[in-house]
């Protein structure tokens, strides 16, 4: 199994103005390398350390950033002008601010949703796509994740029961999101944290084949709140996109060389979505990873991502 690239510190950080938001951006690796931007999950997940290690730092100019309302971007936890369309605009603003003509667009989970929607609008700016854990943001995908009769709740009924202890007998995925959102935005400080912890613990349970122990250190309370709050807000709004928008507009992507990596045992984002996306897409390759779940730090997923990123270097450089 191929190892991840070593951890490295950014050679540059900056804040880029996007409307009333200051978006935190890191630059790593080789400033003269192939530009790659990695889009984190959530919404509200923030930059992850491992996403910086998929890419050869000698051959890539690696760009990672915190989306609106989370991480080091400010204002934190803000929902004002925080929609999918705003996030797509932010990504293009970052590209222009960095002086990049074309780049590789990569992402995981919600990051794949954003990457695909950005590429539909700005396909001429995309050299290649590298996507992990496809989330198409359809009603059926949200139902799978949250509904009391959805797929995940049927696989982990005991953990689902613990997850919804902070709300009242939800009838649907939307009801779950609405009730959690009410607590997260109007509850006491303690109730807000307990609801956010329950939300993040449910997602953590589904993200791994064998989940490591879940805990929220004091330093991670804000990250937990931003993930739960932004995910609920986006789910309530059907992710601010039309029904089945990505598959309806997939023709705009067909010329983009694309690698899709999805764990066979992914319980956050069902494999059927990745399969439907890749079907009959000649320039896309779907890699189903046996025994792997959703998390980007699953060793099998991380290995597949690193190997795919190396292959993109060879493709772009025509080696």
C-alpha positions, 0 to 999 in steps of 0.5 A, spaced: 500 500 500 502 506 498 503 511 503 501 518 504 505 524 502 508 527 509 505 532 512 507 539 510 506 546 512 503 551 508 508 556 504 503 561 504 496 563 507 491 568 506 484 571 506 481 572 500 475 577 500 468 574 498 462 578 499 462 580 507 466 573 508 474 573 509 475 566 506 482 562 509 486 559 504 493 555 504 498 554 499 502 548 500 507 544 495 510 547 489 508 554 487 510 552 480 507 545 480 500 543 477 495 547 481 490 543 485 484 545 489 481 540 494 474 542 497 472 539 504 466 536 506 460 538 510 458 543 508 462 546 514 467 541 515 473 545 514 480 543 512 482 536 514 490 535 514 490 528 510 487 532 504 493 535 504 497 529 503 494 526 497 498 530 493 506 530 491 508 536 494 514 537 489 509 536 483 503 540 485 501 547 488 496 545 493 490 549 495 486 548 501 481 553 504 475 553 509 468 555 506 464 560 508 462 559 516 467 554 518 474 553 520 478 560 520 474 563 515 470 569 518 464 570 520 464 563 523 457 560 523 454 565 519 448 563 514 448 569 511 449 569 503 451 562 505 448 558 499 451 553 494 451 558 489 455 563 493 460 557 494 461 556 487 462 563 486 467 563 492 471 558 488 472 562 482 474 568 486 479 564 489 482 561 482 482 568 479 485 571 486 491 566 485 492 567 478 491 560 476 488 559 468 486 552 469 486 547 475 485 540 478 479 540 482 478 535 487 474 534 493 470 529 498 463 528 500 460 535 500 466 537 496 464 532 490 458 536 490 461 542 490 466 540 485 461 537 480 457 543 480 463 548 479 465 544 473 458 544 470 459 552 470 466 553 469 468 546 465 473 550 461 477 551 468 478 544 470 484 540 468 481 534 471 476 531 477 478 527 483 472 525 487 472 521 493 465 519 496 460 522 491 454 526 494 449 528 489 445 532 494 438 528 491 432 527 496 434 520 496 441 521 498 439 525 504 434 520 506 439 515 506 443 519 511 438 522 515 431 519 515 428 514 520 426 509 515 432 511 510 438 506 509 443 508 514 438 508 520 436 501 518 443 499 519 445 502 525 438 503 529 441 503 536 446 509 534 440 512 530 436 512 536 441 515 540 442 520 535 435 523 535 434 523 543 435 531 542 429 531 538 422 529 538 420 523 533 422 525 527 417 523 521 422 525 515 430 527 514 427 534 513 424 533 520 430 531 523 434 537 520 429 542 522 428 540 529 436 540 530 436 546 526 432 549 531 436 547 537 442 549 534 440 556 533 435 557 539 437 553 544 442 554 550 449 553 550 449 546 553 443 544 548 446 547 542 453 543 544 449 536 545 445 537 539 452 538 535 455 533 538 450 528 537 449 530 529 457 529 529 457 522 532 452 520 528 456 522 522 462 519 525 459 512 526 457 512 519 464 514 516 468 508 518 467 501 517 470 500 524 469 507 527 475 509 532 472 512 539 468 519 538 470 525 542 470 532 542 476 536 545 475 543 547 479 545 541 474 542 536 467 544 539 467 550 534 468 545 528 463 541 531 458 546 531 459 549 524 459 542 521 452 540 524 449 547 523 451 548 516 449 541 514 442 542 517 441 549 514 443 546 507 439 540 508 433 544 509 434 548 503 435 542 499 442 544 498 440 550 494 439 546 488 434 543 483 432 536 484 437 531 481 441 537 478 448 534 477 445 528 473 441 533 469 447 537 467 452 531 467 453 533 459 457 539 461 462 534 464 463 529 459 470 531 456 473 532 463 478 526 465 475 524 472 477 519 477 471 517 482 473 513 488 468 510 493 468 505 498 464 499 497 462 500 505 460 507 505 454 508 509 454 516 509 454 517 501 451 510 498 455 507 492 449 507 487 450 515 486 457 514 484 455 508 480 449 512 476 454 518 475 459 514 472 455 510 468 456 511 460 461 517 462 467 515 457 472 520 460 470 518 468 473 512 471 470 509 478 474 505 483 470 502 488 474 500 494 473 493 497 472 494 504 473 501 505 468 506 508 467 514 507 472 517 511 478 520 507 483 517 512 481 510 511 487 507 509 484 504 503 481 510 500 487 514 502 491 510 498 487 510 492 486 518 492 494 518 492 495 513 487 490 517 483 493 524 484 500 521 481 496 518 475 493 525 474 500 528 474 502 523 469 496 525 464 497 532 465 504 532 463 503 527 458 509 522 461 
